[in-house]
Amino acid sequence: MEELQSTEILDREILEDARKKALRILKSADEAIQAQALEWEKKTAESADELDKKYREQREAEAEKVMARLPIDKLRLKIEKIESLLQSSAEAWYKSLSRARIIELLTGELAKRIALCEEFSPDNGHKKPASKPSQTRALYCGIDRKEAESALKITGGPCVMEESAAVNNYPSIILEAGDVKITASIQNMIDFFLQEKRAELVEALVGRGFLEE
């Protein structure tokens, strides 16, 4: 009888010891899980802070770039606006011209250039002109053949006339004699005028206040 009781007591002690060990193991495992969870939370928070910091830095850097670029963009837009106004004014001026005035302008341009070019200049009695090629070629665009013939009378000689494709919206006449070429072009006249009188034209179009902003 005593032996049975002793066995039961031993069994209870073994079970109790096993239960305590199991509790300790579970407690240790729970503590380890909690510690790992805290570590992950810490790392996650640190990563989030780092990402937030990088995002703020990038946002600030982009904001600085935008602010630094604003004056340049504003200046570029102002220049584009001024150029657009100048070109529109040039087109309006050209459209206001009569055909006779257009031919007159081209003829005047040809005359100035021919006077500076011996290959096309007539003998004025003071110097011997350079030997002229046997054939002068005249390319015209933006005007008809009769208008071109009228302008080309100042050359004082025959020309082989050809109509060429337009390179811009304005008429032009090109004379070719051997290796020499001279051009009379409304576009060149406009470009020269816009360059020489740019300040006055811009001020007249947009006002001094717009330029000083």
Summary of the structure (lengths in Angstrom):
residues: 213
radius of gyration: 46.2
end to end distance: 113.9
largest distance: 160.4
contacts: 506
relative contact order: 0.09
helix: 69%
strand: 10%
